[in-house]
Structures are given as structure tokens and as C-alpha cells.
Amino acid sequence: MKKVLFLCTQNACRSQIAEAVVGQELEGLVQTFSAGTKPAEVHPLARRVLEEDGIDISGAHSKHIDEFLGDKFDLVVTLCGGAAETCPFWPGQGRRIHVGFDDPARVEGSEDERLAAFRKTRDDIKRRLVPLVRKELNL
């Protein structure tokens, strides 16, 4: 089974969503993980939009990238500019790519407006990232 690591600065929104969505969509083909360079709490709206899709990440927590430094991955995907710049090199790692997504946590406004931003990120990850991971790993 192929291993994929998703990186974002805080491991609170985009990388958590990517880990969950890609893991569900490619279940049985890939193992997904996520981490951040400066971890923060998993955003409650990230949990909520995943629950809308039947994905439970209630036990998820933000992880620091150092937890994975000795591990080998077939694909490492950075999802924000900060992680792309500060992501360390893993000896023996597979392909490393960057796929940028806007940070939904930065959206201000009503709860409905903020929730819409998280849904957009979730849906963009499904639409753009799942096919890309399939392609990069020849699945």
C-alpha cells in the first residue's frame, strides 16, 4: 500500500481535510497522514464539513512534521506556501509536489460564510487532489 503525507503549516484545516478525504476516496490503495510545521488545534469547521460527508475525525489531532522524519512516503504533498518552503527533505522519499489551497480559516464573516469556505476547500480537495494522487502514484 502506498503512503501519502499531506503537509500544511498548522495541520488544522487543509492537511486534515486532505488526509481524511483522500484516505476515504482511495481506501485500500493508500495510507494517508498529515502534519504541520507549526501545529495548532484541528479546526472545528474542518471536523464539521468532514462529518457532513460521513467522515469522522473526532479523534484526530495536529501533529508536528518531526513525528514523521524517519518515515518513507511514496508521495509528500504540501498544501500551503509556508509548508512548501519549510518542508524538510526525507532521504529515500518518493515524489514531492505542491498543490495550493486557500486557507478557509482565514475567511471572516458569518458562520455560514466561514462554513462555505471550508466546504469549498473540502470539495476542491476531492476534485483536484484525489485525481492527482491517483495519477502521481499510478493507481
N, C-alpha and C positions, 0 to 999 in steps of 0.2 A: 504494500500500500504506500502511495506517495505521501510525503509530508510537506505541508504548506504553512508558512509563518507570515502573519499579517502584522505590520508594524505601523504605529502611529504614535505621536508624542505622548499622549496621556493614556492610551489604551482604555478610553472611557466611552467612545462612541463608534467611530468608523471601523476600527480594527475589531472591536467586539461584534459589531454587526456582520462584518465580513467573515469572521471566524464561524459564526452561527449559521449564516445564510449559505455560504459555500459548503460548510460541513453538511448541512441538510440536503442541499441540491446534489451534491456529489457523494452522498453517503455510500460507503463501501468501496469507494475509489480513492479517497484522500482522508488523511487525518489533518485537521486544522487546529492551529494555535494562534494566539495573538499576544502581543506585548507592547510596551511603550518605553520611551527613553526617559520620561518623567511621569510615571503612573499616577493616576488620580482615581477617584471612585467611579465605578461604572454609572453612567448617566441613567437616571430613572426613565427618561423617554426612550432611550435605546432599548431598555428592557421591555417597555410598553409596546413599541412597534414590532418587536420580535414576537411578543405574546400574541399580537394580532394575527400573526402568521403561524401560530401554533408552536413556536419555538420558545422553550423555557430556559432562560439563562439566570434563573434566580440564584443559583449557586456560583455564578461567575464572579470573578474579581480581577482587578487590574494587576498585571504582572510586569515586572521590570525585565527589560531585554537581557540582563545578565543571567537570568534564570535559564536561558537557552543557549548561552555562548558555546557550550561544548557539544551541542546537538547538531546533527546534519539534517538539512532540509533540501528537498528537491526544488522548491521554489520559495523565495522570500519576496514579499510584496510590500513595498512602502506605500502608504495611502495619503500621507501629507508631506509637505516640503520639509518640515523640521526633522521628521524621521529619516527622510531620504538623505539629508545632509549629515546626520549624526549616527546613522546605522553602521555598526562595525562590520568588518569583513569576517566571514566564517570560513576557516580553511576547509576545503572539501565541499563547500556548499554548492547547491545547484544554482540555477539561474536566479538572478535578482532583477526585479523590474519595479518601476514606479507607476502607479495608477492613482492620480489625484482625485479626491472628492472634497467638495466644500464641507467645512465643519458645521454640522447642524447645531451644535451647542452655541455657536456664535450668533445665531438668529435671535433677534429680540422681537418682542410683540406679545400678543395674547398666547395663551396655552395652545389654542387651535393653530395659530401661525407657527409656533415652535414645533408642534406635533407634525404639521405638514412638512416641515423641513426634515425631520427625522424619517418620515415616510418616504420622502423623495430620495434621501440617501439610501435607505433600505432597497427601494425599487431600482435605483441606479446601480447598486452593487449587484443585484440579481441580473439586471440587463447587460451590464458591461463586464463585471468581474467574473461571474461564473463561466461564460463562454471563453474568456481569456485564459483562465486557469485550465480549462479543458484543453485549449489549444497549446498552451505552454508545456503541459505535461503529456501531450499526445494521448488524451483519454477518449 
